[in-house]
Amino acid sequence: MSKPKMRQKARRLLVQALYSWDVGGTDLITIEAEFHVDNNMATVDKELFHDVLFGVPKNLREIDAAYELYLDREQEQLDPVSRAILRLSTYEMIHRIDVPYKVVINEGVNLAKTFGPTDAFKFVNGILDQVAIAKRAIEVAANRRG
């Protein structure tokens, strides 16, 4: 299986894992163990899964602050699925520069289409566009010139 497909699968599981952590308050080690038992992790980018699962909580203030600037509501008013997607995508935007910003946005939008409430993908797209401009300014500018 290709690396991009394995990363896609990791992100799909990460939305669910981050949701469990946020809503259920389950500890990260338990969540990771459950996902390894319940899913075929041979088809998942396990390094990305682990990195993001533990990286989001570790860098939560930085991540939330990076996208909160662009919200049209309070953080607490976000539905938990959209919050999980924004946290996952913002983490990648800041800490995984090996992933092009366009891929981060596209994956976030697709996750919102799959898991989020109606039209959440439009909201997620708008927020992630702003995060990309703020956190990946050089990459965005180069892309616009090219």
N, C-alpha and C positions, 0 to 999 in steps of 0.2 A: 504494500500500500504506500502511496506517495506521502511525502512529508506534509504537503498542504492538506490532504484529506485527514491525516492523523491529527493535525492541529485543529481542523474543523471539529472533529469528534471531541477533542479535549475541551474546546470552547463550549460545545453543547453541554457537556458534563459539568463544566465549571459554572455555568449559569445555575444549574440545579444545586451544585455544591455550595456556591456562595449564597444562594437563596436559603438553603438549610442552615448555614451558619448565621445569617442575618435574622431570619425569622424564628428558627428553632433554638438558637443559642448553643447548638451542638459544637463540641470542641473539634478543632481541625484534624487532629490525629484520628479521631473516631470517624469523621466524615471521609477522610482519605481511605481508611481501611474499609469502610462500607462500600465505597465506590469501586475499590479493587475487587471486592467479593462479588458485587452485584453486576459488574460490567466486564466485557471482554476488553481488558486494558492492552491487549496485544495490538489492537488497532488504533490505539490512542497515543498521542505524544505525551508520554508520562512525565517527561521533564517539564514541559510547559504546564501541564496540569498541576504538578507539585509547586512549581515556581509561582504561579498565579494564586493558587489556593492559599499558600502561606504568605505570599507577598502583599496581597490586598489588605489583610488585617494588619500586617506589620507597618504598612505605609498608608493606613486609612485616612489620616488627617490630610496628607498631601494629595491623595487621590480625590477625596471628596471636595477639597478646596479647589482643585483644578477644574472640575465641571460645575460646581455649585454657582460659580459666577454667571453662568449662562442659563440657569434654571428660571422658569417663569412661576415657580412655586417654591415652597419650603422643602428642604430635603425630606422631612418626615412625611410630606404629602405625596411623595413618589410611590408608585406601586413597587412592591419588593422585587418583582421580576425586572422592571426597567432599571431599578437601582443596581441590581446584580450585573446587568449588562453594561451599564455605564461604568461601574467599578472595574469590571474585567477589561473593558476596552480602554479606559483611561490608564489603567495599570500598564497595559501593553504600549500605549502611546508614550508613556513616560519611561518605562523601564525595559521595554523590549524593542530597542531601535533596530534590531535585526528584522523586524516586521514592518514593511512599508505602511505609512499612515493610511493610504487608500485601502489596503487590505484590512487594517484595523476597523476602519469605518464600515466597509462592506460587510465584514463579519458581524459587527455589532448590529447593523440594520437587518441582516438575515436572521440573527438570533431574536431580534425584536419581532420580526414577522412570524417566527415560529412559536415563540413562547410568550410574547408580550400581549397586552390588551390591544384592542382595535386601534389602528393608526399609531401605535407606540413607535413604530419604525420611523415615522416622520420626525417625531420628537427626538429620538435617539440620534438620527442623522444630523439634525440641526445642532445638537449639543456637541457631538463628536467633531463636526466640522470646525466649531469654535475652539475646541480643545486642540485640534491639529494645528490650527493657525497659531495658537499660543505656545504650544509645546514643541512643534516641529516646523517652526517658521522657515528655516532654511530649506528643508525638504519640500514644503508646500510652494515656496517661491520658485525653487528650481523646477518643480513640476509645471507650474503655470507658465514659465518661460519656454519650457521644452515642448 
